[in-house]
Amino acid sequence: VTRAEAQNDPEGKIIGARWVFVKKGGKVRCRLVAQEFAGSDKREDLYAGTPPLSATRYLLSDSVSRGKNSRRNQLMVVDVKRAFLHGLCTRSLYIELPGVESQGGKYVGKLLRALYGTRDAPLAWLNVVKSDMKEMGFHECKVANGVYTHHERNLKAVAHVDDFLLSGESHQLQWFRDQMSKKYEFKVQVAGWGRDDAKELNFLGRVIRTTPTGIELEGDDKHVEMLEKEWDMQHCSPVATPYVKPVACVPAAPGVPEAKEMSPSDATMYRRAAARINYVALDRPDLSFASRVASSSMSNPKEGDEMIIKRIIRYLKGRPRVAIKYQFQEAEEGVIVYTDSDWAGDVTTRKSTSGGVVCRGHHTISWWCKLQSNIALSSCEAELNAALKGAVEGLNVQR
């Protein structure tokens, strides 16, 4: 359309566009993306939710919790290509045309589909997924986006943007694959317990591995290597625990200055390491407490706080990889919640920490480690707060 027509559109918005080149293996992928920036414009209506990682763990647990029939199941990962281009544009958006097509700027492009880089592209794709899954007979979970169940075909699915993880029998997975192939191009991975089945697949940067006793879920260990390299600790000595709590909070003597704030460059390095540890902790319950302590200093890191990061790296040096095992078991009707609290464990604020794990039988589904918002005046109150948090998390997993 002409630029004048776009400028006269009362609801229209003209945004930039550029080519993005990504090298994958021996090929270079070229993709035109829009340049729509949020800035200070907060738009909750453009938000697209994604399922929690606990949904993925629950699906894996469900696939091996069917007694003798567990080995008949298979796992399948479907990665849809160019997913966002299938979503219909819900707003009046125009983009600057690259190259000679713009003819000196006289013309701009009106988007009919949600181009990569537009703010509502994930939401548009999410609506397409919901529509397609409903059309195929799936029912969506009411408390989490992207979690689906097909009761007649006994299929479970988790849709994380353009990546789908499904559990079910082979012929039912093939049915889903045939239905999706009518509209999309995609890559498929299938793993199972048959003699000729593959034993490993990748989902969201994590490795899912079928074993003679069940399933193993392992996070990406490249972040551990990156931490060691960035902090120059490739040859450090490992330690047995990721964190050691101070014995007591000793107030500074009169006249002794408090710890200084880190320099901007050191603070940036600290925040980057803490954020990376947080990401690793999503797949490792053993890092939950240490990552929470490291995150508590992200807003204003001070000299000496780097020892927390170094301690965690030394722990990771000895245990760079952790896999969660989901062994074959009989079907479980409910979930089990374990909670604990560390009364007044934060030596600075004297707040307590709530920790807990939700299990389905012997399978770990979710875990947490959160600083309580109020100061508990007794260990009983701290335990009560932790139990309340555990009840909420348990009900969420149960739903």
Steps between C-alpha positions, in 0.01 A plus 500: 500500500612861467666670793231769495230235546687352798551842659130580465399179676389615850589164653802438280863480607806500274796303633844418365620167364836337440656177378644267763758241396559192716753230419383149584745228414603550138199714409412866550137584582376842395188633668322833469395624844308803620648749745216580737630606840286511812670792674281635778180378336374222728253273317370213710261406220795396281641255755527133397547251783711185487463179702718453810782246499304302758252418221780337299614301803142392572458379142819292528381363834162412355653311209684259735230480770267261322627173641564226245364715216767769542737345246234519229525879508733716298614861527491736203633853453358711215678824405284713267691704242425872455226472760427872553422552132186286542342746744261765369594860577248645745611864469551745216877477448717621215870429443771679306574291191866402460695548179368634172138397565438815698559716187650791681279467806169549320368162607485304826380146568176429686531188714234233458696241698690546826858564397785408734587803710146631546379510860187292445663227288525250792137566596382455141681166480361395839147560372575287193629215719195513727267494199682208335518293819131554572416400143693173547307423820750608765394663828719776644599516866314777684793615715789496249535604138617244247412182695259271312337159544317285244285266709378275216849440356678513839745765382673760718664807346700802612527783245780747575468759220596299188632191683258218585574209733252212487459168678287214373491180302676486165192497275345792690817707464497421129142627481605830658793523261272446199256765621775759549658426160185627329585858601863522612854400424682364802785289631421189703687299763361176643639293787372187672587168656467282190799320353514731197392822676734793555600545864554877520335823392539872570230732630553864602877449517458201731577136435227240554643149508315167513676235710423138594359628833305805373590853391778744582467879463823700486560873455762661279844487664653761268410774749725338761792515257421862418499592870838335556649672198361847575623490861830332405434201724559208262757349738337574837457239772144364540303529825221283639228767543399805292455729801611529861280713726682747727509389863366830633440858395774697671425875497777720372708668770459877540705686242542198271362584155248268334587308185527719191287458194654313210630690202254514207697241301526260797131550582404414143714187514341402831145548370576301186636211707205508743252497211681207339497308829127570528449344157706193591301465825180454297621144436694445823331494842843492668561860391167645616621651828837620371345664193248682722780639717697611194191668352431696818809715432434564129344842552795638695800263505778593739861402532521153649176376341702343221602229747145362471544459124844345537371250756223391262746464212727283716199282584408474131857405421450177692142445382464655153211273395183393678220288352157455655385140475142393439488125558212274402230492766133420545243774439480754782173668592640807676812700571725516808632833630804539725568838663760647733608841623823662612391724786669844493763356269570826317761659724431849362119524510430208736235375259435129465518287188224268378608192309318201366457226241191362327520132402277260313583169658881489484521760222611859560258740328587846639697668774547851641712703739355843583575767761188560709352848468447554874734446796388189687514553878536128573606179329137386514389804301776441246389137458138611461596741219699223330208257531262756348736549205519122461120470496476758222769331290349156558153613393646661188678179394188297578286721276 
